[in-house]
Amino acid sequence: MSALDRFAERRLRDLAEAGLLRRSDDGSRRRAAEQAAARLGTRFVDASSNDYLGLAGQDVSRETRVQVGAPGAGASRLIHGTRSSLVDLEAQLAAWVGAPSALLFTSGYAANVGLLSAVGIAGSTIFSDRLNHASIVDGCRLARADVEVVPHLDLAALEAALERSRGKGERWVITESCFSMDGDGPDLMALRGLCDRLGASLLVDEAHALGVFGEKGAGRCVAAGVVPDALVGTLGKAVGTQGAFVAGSAALRELLWNQARSFVFSTATSPLLASVTLLHVERLKAADDGRGLVAARARSLREHLIRRGVEVPQGLGGPIVPVLVGGNDEAIRVARELESKGILAQAIRPPTVPVGSARIRLTVSANWPDDGVERVAGAVVDALMRVG
């Protein structure tokens, strides 16, 4: 056995003993939940996907005006040039979120890492919320800036940190507008005011808000009337395709074009995918009924669970409904109980969430069956009782 294999096996044993080992997903869990639903004579409920409005499964054909084109770009944007579908998509994304320009990235992870490593030069400071996504954490690690982690959604702590750092170079405040594991978010208007008063730039990741909040689904910043200095949006959640973008000024776009290494050294977005995404954005902007349905179902699910004594953070009223369990093994067992009832939901464990706060992360979708809320709430209560 090679040294690498010995190392891998040792690390896997450590993860298993800590209840943190994730098995490769070959689709078997989804199939098991679908089969359980069939046995019970009910419809399968997917409570784990970020496809909040059900666009990911919608058909694309000649009738939807998307012509089959080049599936691959052939190289990075800097080397091979740009196709018209990419330019069109960037323009539409920028207009959607109210920014002068936008730049496509291959994923939300690449967008956050590219943005933070490009602006986080030596001598600057990044102020990052303690519960920010791993892509933000890793972007901070790759930046040459000093990094100060501030308590979650604590404006007073952030203000004190910004006051201490006056005169110490550029300051970058980065937050999610809707946190992916708790479903809560900052007071964006207050945050913008604080940054303006103390001379800091505001960077906002709208990954889980884009498509769900705001007029035409343009996100929480638009809903609050706030213009961040940089806005990160992902396309693989409510938009239902793949990729991400950073929106901001023309100068920011040009800086990222030159300095965001995750953009510069990655093959460009598929031109075909860009055309499909443009169609999805058009569909999403017109999906007010779907947004209303998701909001109503999420509100109802919270009410059902809280009424039955389940601990559920209130959050922003969006589609993310976390059920706090605590222990890693217990969260896995609850997820398996739900699977046996035809419901697919994920047990979320560290390092995705803090130690001791393992949970079932329920994500509400417009695709749920009409009885989905009642079934999910009842199954969660039953599973928690069985697990103890």
PLY file of the C-alpha trace (Angstrom):
ply
format ascii 1.0
element vertex 388
property float x
property float y
property float z
element edge 387
property int vertex1
property int vertex2
end_header
0.00 0.00 0.00
1.35 3.41 -0.92
1.99 6.19 1.58
-0.86 8.14 0.00
-3.31 5.26 0.46
-2.23 4.76 4.08
-2.75 8.45 4.72
-6.17 8.40 3.04
-7.35 5.37 5.02
-6.14 6.89 8.29
-7.96 10.16 7.61
-11.13 8.31 6.59
-11.08 6.35 9.86
-10.73 9.60 11.80
-13.71 11.11 9.97
-15.83 8.00 10.52
-15.07 7.96 14.24
-16.14 11.62 14.49
-19.38 10.97 12.61
-18.19 13.21 9.78
-17.60 10.74 6.95
-19.59 11.50 3.81
-20.06 8.60 1.43
-19.89 9.16 -2.33
-23.43 9.76 -3.57
-24.32 7.58 -6.54
-27.97 8.58 -6.40
-28.94 5.64 -4.21
-30.40 7.80 -1.43
-32.72 9.55 -3.85
-33.75 6.25 -5.41
-34.41 4.79 -1.97
-36.63 7.75 -1.03
-38.48 7.52 -4.37
-39.05 3.80 -3.85
-40.26 4.39 -0.30
-42.75 6.97 -1.55
-44.01 4.52 -4.15
-44.49 1.80 -1.52
-46.41 4.22 0.67
-48.55 5.39 -2.24
-47.37 9.01 -1.93
-45.30 11.37 -4.04
-41.58 11.72 -3.46
-40.58 15.00 -1.76
-37.15 16.49 -2.43
-36.35 18.64 0.61
-32.62 18.88 -0.07
-32.29 20.68 -3.42
-31.54 24.39 -3.88
-33.74 24.35 -6.99
-36.30 26.46 -5.13
-38.57 27.27 -8.08
-38.20 24.00 -9.95
-36.42 25.44 -12.99
-33.59 22.90 -13.05
-35.82 20.21 -14.52
-37.61 22.33 -17.11
-37.18 21.30 -20.72
-35.11 23.31 -23.18
-35.97 22.90 -26.86
-36.35 24.76 -30.11
-39.73 25.93 -28.88
-37.97 27.80 -26.07
-35.76 29.65 -28.55
-32.51 28.09 -27.37
-30.56 26.87 -30.37
-28.15 23.99 -29.91
-24.70 25.55 -30.15
-21.14 24.99 -29.01
-21.10 23.02 -25.74
-17.54 24.09 -24.95
-15.72 27.42 -25.01
-12.38 25.84 -25.87
-10.22 27.84 -23.47
-10.25 30.60 -20.89
-11.80 33.96 -21.72
-8.41 35.67 -21.89
-7.01 33.19 -24.39
-9.85 32.17 -26.65
-12.03 35.25 -26.61
-15.69 35.52 -25.78
-18.87 34.21 -27.44
-21.91 36.41 -27.83
-24.05 34.27 -25.52
-21.68 34.98 -22.63
-21.75 38.71 -23.27
-25.55 38.70 -23.53
-25.91 36.75 -20.30
-23.53 39.05 -18.41
-25.47 42.11 -19.58
-28.79 40.62 -18.52
-27.47 39.53 -15.12
-26.07 42.99 -14.43
-29.34 44.67 -15.40
-31.31 42.19 -13.28
-29.45 43.05 -10.06
-29.09 46.75 -10.89
-25.33 46.82 -11.51
-23.37 48.41 -14.38
-21.62 45.18 -15.35
-21.09 41.52 -14.48
-18.50 38.79 -15.05
-19.28 35.08 -15.30
-17.46 32.49 -13.21
-17.69 28.70 -13.39
-19.16 28.36 -9.87
-20.12 30.34 -6.81
-17.01 28.98 -5.11
-14.83 30.31 -7.93
-16.59 33.68 -7.82
-16.02 34.24 -4.10
-12.45 32.96 -4.17
-11.67 35.06 -7.25
-13.25 38.23 -5.88
-11.64 38.10 -2.44
-8.18 37.06 -3.63
-8.25 39.88 -6.23
-9.28 42.73 -3.91
-7.71 41.42 -0.70
-4.26 42.84 -1.35
-1.56 43.16 1.30
-2.30 46.02 3.67
-6.07 45.69 3.35
-8.46 44.01 5.79
-11.39 41.69 5.17
-14.17 41.59 7.77
-16.02 38.30 7.39
-19.12 37.08 9.21
-18.37 34.03 11.34
-20.93 31.90 9.48
-19.95 32.88 5.95
-19.81 30.09 3.36
-16.66 27.99 2.89
-16.01 29.69 -0.46
-15.75 33.03 1.35
-13.57 31.51 4.06
-11.21 30.07 1.45
-11.19 33.35 -0.48
-10.07 35.06 2.71
-7.34 32.47 3.16
-6.04 33.00 -0.37
-6.10 36.79 -0.07
-3.03 38.60 1.22
-5.21 40.86 3.33
-5.56 40.68 7.08
-8.78 38.88 7.99
-10.99 39.63 10.97
-13.88 37.26 11.65
-16.79 39.06 13.30
-19.65 37.50 15.31
-22.63 36.44 13.23
-24.87 39.39 12.22
-23.39 41.54 15.01
-23.42 45.11 13.70
-22.02 46.52 16.94
-19.02 44.18 16.82
-18.45 45.02 13.16
-18.64 48.75 13.89
-16.06 48.39 16.68
-13.76 46.39 14.39
-14.05 48.98 11.62
-13.37 51.79 14.08
-10.19 50.03 15.25
-8.97 49.63 11.68
-9.38 53.26 10.56
-6.42 54.43 8.47
-5.13 50.88 7.89
-5.77 50.57 4.17
-8.77 49.28 2.27
-11.48 47.56 4.31
-13.79 44.94 2.80
-16.93 43.77 4.62
-18.33 40.55 3.21
-21.55 38.80 4.15
-24.17 36.49 2.75
-27.56 38.12 2.25
-29.30 34.84 3.16
-27.14 32.39 5.08
-27.22 28.94 3.57
-27.49 26.89 6.76
-29.59 29.13 9.03
-31.77 30.96 6.53
-31.15 34.28 8.31
-29.44 37.41 7.04
-28.20 40.91 7.86
-30.04 44.21 7.92
-28.58 45.26 4.59
-29.65 48.89 4.85
-27.96 49.26 8.25
-24.91 47.42 6.98
-24.62 49.69 3.94
-24.96 52.76 6.14
-22.27 51.51 8.51
-19.84 50.81 5.68
-20.48 54.22 4.12
-20.00 56.03 7.43
-16.73 54.27 8.22
-15.31 54.14 4.68
-15.53 50.38 4.05
-16.64 48.53 0.92
-19.57 46.13 1.08
-19.45 42.77 -0.70
-22.63 40.66 -0.63
-23.11 37.03 -1.63
-26.72 36.63 -2.83
-26.42 32.90 -3.56
-29.56 31.81 -1.68
-31.53 35.03 -2.15
-31.27 35.48 -5.92
-34.49 34.38 -7.58
-36.36 34.12 -4.27
-36.38 37.63 -2.77
-37.02 41.02 -4.31
-38.86 42.34 -7.35
-38.48 39.86 -10.22
-36.38 37.73 -7.87
-33.45 40.16 -8.06
-32.36 39.40 -4.48
-32.35 40.97 -1.04
-30.12 43.89 -1.98
-32.59 45.08 -4.61
-35.46 44.46 -2.19
-33.76 46.63 0.43
-32.75 49.35 -2.03
-29.09 48.66 -1.27
-26.31 48.78 -3.86
-23.30 46.75 -2.71
-19.85 47.46 -4.10
-19.74 43.87 -5.34
-22.57 41.34 -5.59
-22.02 37.63 -6.04
-24.87 35.62 -7.56
-25.00 31.91 -8.27
-26.80 30.27 -11.17
-27.03 26.72 -9.83
-29.69 27.35 -7.20
-32.94 29.18 -7.99
-31.78 29.92 -11.56
-31.54 26.18 -12.13
-28.40 25.87 -14.30
-24.74 26.22 -13.26
-22.11 28.86 -12.66
-22.01 32.27 -10.97
-21.24 35.92 -11.54
-19.82 38.97 -9.82
-21.70 42.20 -10.51
-20.39 45.70 -9.89
-18.73 48.59 -11.64
-16.95 48.39 -15.00
-13.68 48.96 -13.15
-14.33 46.00 -10.84
-15.13 43.78 -13.81
-11.87 44.74 -15.52
-9.91 44.17 -12.33
-11.40 40.68 -11.95
-10.76 39.96 -15.63
-7.07 40.58 -14.94
-6.60 39.50 -11.33
-9.22 36.89 -10.33
-7.16 33.74 -10.76
-10.19 31.42 -10.58
-11.48 33.27 -13.67
-8.22 33.85 -15.54
-7.07 30.23 -15.31
-10.41 28.46 -15.86
-12.04 27.43 -19.13
-14.85 29.85 -19.95
-18.49 29.05 -19.35
-20.07 26.85 -21.99
-21.72 29.04 -24.67
-24.62 26.59 -24.80
-25.05 26.74 -21.04
-24.99 30.54 -21.19
-27.87 30.50 -23.70
-29.89 28.15 -21.50
-29.15 30.26 -18.43
-30.36 33.39 -20.19
-33.68 31.63 -20.83
-33.86 30.57 -17.18
-33.25 34.12 -16.00
-36.16 35.29 -18.15
-38.36 32.55 -16.68
-37.23 33.37 -13.16
-37.97 37.07 -13.42
-41.55 36.20 -14.40
-42.01 33.56 -11.67
-43.84 35.67 -9.08
-46.40 32.90 -8.53
-43.63 30.41 -7.79
-41.93 32.80 -5.38
-45.22 33.35 -3.58
-45.82 29.61 -3.34
-42.35 28.96 -1.92
-42.75 31.73 0.66
-46.17 30.45 1.74
-44.97 26.85 2.01
-41.86 27.83 3.96
-43.94 29.91 6.37
-46.41 27.07 6.81
-43.65 24.52 7.38
-42.07 26.65 10.10
-45.45 27.12 11.77
-46.21 23.38 11.67
-42.83 22.48 13.18
-42.80 25.15 15.88
-46.36 24.27 16.87
-45.19 20.69 17.44
-42.28 21.78 19.62
-39.47 21.54 17.05
-36.62 24.05 17.35
-36.52 26.05 14.11
-34.64 29.37 13.72
-37.00 32.01 12.36
-34.68 33.29 9.64
-35.82 35.59 6.84
-38.90 33.66 5.81
-37.11 32.19 2.80
-37.01 28.57 1.61
-34.28 27.38 4.00
-35.78 25.77 7.12
-33.13 24.26 9.42
-34.17 21.76 12.08
-31.54 21.74 14.82
-30.64 18.26 16.07
-27.25 18.68 17.73
-25.35 15.42 17.40
-23.86 14.17 14.14
-25.08 10.59 14.44
-28.56 11.71 15.48
-28.83 14.00 12.44
-27.87 11.11 10.14
-30.50 8.88 11.74
-33.19 11.53 11.33
-32.29 11.88 7.65
-32.61 8.10 7.21
-36.01 8.11 8.93
-37.21 10.79 6.50
-35.85 8.77 3.58
-37.98 5.84 4.68
-41.03 8.12 4.39
-40.22 9.14 0.82
-38.55 12.44 1.78
-34.98 13.31 0.78
-33.28 15.68 3.24
-29.65 16.20 4.18
-28.01 15.84 7.57
-25.68 18.85 7.78
-22.67 18.37 10.03
-19.38 20.14 10.83
-17.40 21.73 9.30
-20.40 23.04 7.32
-21.99 24.12 10.62
-20.41 24.68 14.06
-19.69 21.67 16.23
-22.75 20.63 18.22
-25.22 22.20 15.79
-25.82 19.36 13.32
-29.17 19.73 11.66
-31.59 18.65 9.00
-31.62 21.39 6.38
-35.03 21.44 4.73
-35.32 23.42 1.51
-38.81 24.23 0.30
-39.58 24.04 -3.41
-42.41 25.05 -5.69
-42.19 21.46 -6.99
-43.43 19.90 -3.75
-46.76 18.07 -3.90
-49.73 19.85 -2.37
-49.48 17.81 0.83
-45.69 18.21 1.01
-45.61 20.63 3.95
-47.81 18.48 6.17
-45.95 15.30 5.24
-42.51 16.80 5.84
-43.51 18.36 9.16
-45.12 15.16 10.39
-42.20 13.01 9.27
-39.68 15.30 10.98
-41.57 15.19 14.28
-41.87 11.40 14.09
-38.18 11.00 13.22
-37.04 13.23 16.09
-39.16 11.21 18.52
-37.79 7.91 17.21
-34.20 9.11 17.39
-34.78 10.59 20.83
0 1
1 2
2 3
3 4
4 5
5 6
6 7
7 8
8 9
9 10
10 11
11 12
12 13
13 14
14 15
15 16
16 17
17 18
18 19
19 20
20 21
21 22
22 23
23 24
24 25
25 26
26 27
27 28
28 29
29 30
30 31
31 32
32 33
33 34
34 35
35 36
36 37
37 38
38 39
39 40
40 41
41 42
42 43
43 44
44 45
45 46
46 47
47 48
48 49
49 50
50 51
51 52
52 53
53 54
54 55
55 56
56 57
57 58
58 59
59 60
60 61
61 62
62 63
63 64
64 65
65 66
66 67
67 68
68 69
69 70
70 71
71 72
72 73
73 74
74 75
75 76
76 77
77 78
78 79
79 80
80 81
81 82
82 83
83 84
84 85
85 86
86 87
87 88
88 89
89 90
90 91
91 92
92 93
93 94
94 95
95 96
96 97
97 98
98 99
99 100
100 101
101 102
102 103
103 104
104 105
105 106
106 107
107 108
108 109
109 110
110 111
111 112
112 113
113 114
114 115
115 116
116 117
117 118
118 119
119 120
120 121
121 122
122 123
123 124
124 125
125 126
126 127
127 128
128 129
129 130
130 131
131 132
132 133
133 134
134 135
135 136
136 137
137 138
138 139
139 140
140 141
141 142
142 143
143 144
144 145
145 146
146 147
147 148
148 149
149 150
150 151
151 152
152 153
153 154
154 155
155 156
156 157
157 158
158 159
159 160
160 161
161 162
162 163
163 164
164 165
165 166
166 167
167 168
168 169
169 170
170 171
171 172
172 173
173 174
174 175
175 176
176 177
177 178
178 179
179 180
180 181
181 182
182 183
183 184
184 185
185 186
186 187
187 188
188 189
189 190
190 191
191 192
192 193
193 194
194 195
195 196
196 197
197 198
198 199
199 200
200 201
201 202
202 203
203 204
204 205
205 206
206 207
207 208
208 209
209 210
210 211
211 212
212 213
213 214
214 215
215 216
216 217
217 218
218 219
219 220
220 221
221 222
222 223
223 224
224 225
225 226
226 227
227 228
228 229
229 230
230 231
231 232
232 233
233 234
234 235
235 236
236 237
237 238
238 239
239 240
240 241
241 242
242 243
243 244
244 245
245 246
246 247
247 248
248 249
249 250
250 251
251 252
252 253
253 254
254 255
255 256
256 257
257 258
258 259
259 260
260 261
261 262
262 263
263 264
264 265
265 266
266 267
267 268
268 269
269 270
270 271
271 272
272 273
273 274
274 275
275 276
276 277
277 278
278 279
279 280
280 281
281 282
282 283
283 284
284 285
285 286
286 287
287 288
288 289
289 290
290 291
291 292
292 293
293 294
294 295
295 296
296 297
297 298
298 299
299 300
300 301
301 302
302 303
303 304
304 305
305 306
306 307
307 308
308 309
309 310
310 311
311 312
312 313
313 314
314 315
315 316
316 317
317 318
318 319
319 320
320 321
321 322
322 323
323 324
324 325
325 326
326 327
327 328
328 329
329 330
330 331
331 332
332 333
333 334
334 335
335 336
336 337
337 338
338 339
339 340
340 341
341 342
342 343
343 344
344 345
345 346
346 347
347 348
348 349
349 350
350 351
351 352
352 353
353 354
354 355
355 356
356 357
357 358
358 359
359 360
360 361
361 362
362 363
363 364
364 365
365 366
366 367
367 368
368 369
369 370
370 371
371 372
372 373
373 374
374 375
375 376
376 377
377 378
378 379
379 380
380 381
381 382
382 383
383 384
384 385
385 386
386 387
